[in-house]
């Protein structure tokens, strides 16, 4: 009989219940994330080593191609694709929680088996959000500056910080970026951890994440602010700080999922 139900009914029935969470849950998730990081530093650093390196390479490529205005949107985009980049960290936290082996090779287990397609589907959604953000950021820049490019980072920063069009770019850019970040957070807050934990379909996982945002708008906005603030701290050290920030956030996201999803 169940096979005769429409697909949407099946997805609705399969979606786990979400719980009400508060500030204490966010604090507990961060605390558990730090605990996991300290317990598995070697594994975690291997998994996230590529991200600080990638950040430096992106910055270098930007300078070489004289695309200085896109540097900040590219750096800010880490917050949009971070939930996918951290999938190995979710798996390591899951294994530690269940007392399973947690070698660095185990971090890539979600990329095999039935869950791989669902994980990749969520990754594609996040990549599309990231691409849309870059297009919006460059469109905003071109609308204010035309085809003009500055000869150096210092010249660009000087214009942005001291001219009306620069102030407009800062204000409008942050508002647009916040909108894209909110969308990415709603889509991915717990979707990939749910796929890893329950082998859920991508649609079910995303709907669960959206439901969590609807049920807990205040705490989830606070969580987004925490993530953004920690990523900024990681980036100001030429991305090197991400070697600590990313694993802590990745592990903490797993524990937030465990507290928020039934």
Secondary structure, 3 states (H helix, E strand, C coil): CHHHCCHHHHHHHHCCCECCCCHHHHHHHHHHHHHHHHHCHHHHHHHHHHHHHHHHHHHHHHHHCCCCCHHHHHHHCHHHHHHHHCHHHHHHHHHHHHCCCCCHHHHHHHHCCCHHHHHHHHHHHHHHHHHHHHHHHHHHHHHHHCCCCCCCHHHHHHHHHHCHHHHHHHHHHHHHHHHHHHHHHHHHCCHHHHHHHHCCCHHHHHHHHHHHHHHCHHHHHHHHHHHHHHHHHHHCCCCCCHHHHHHHHHHHHHHHHHHHEC
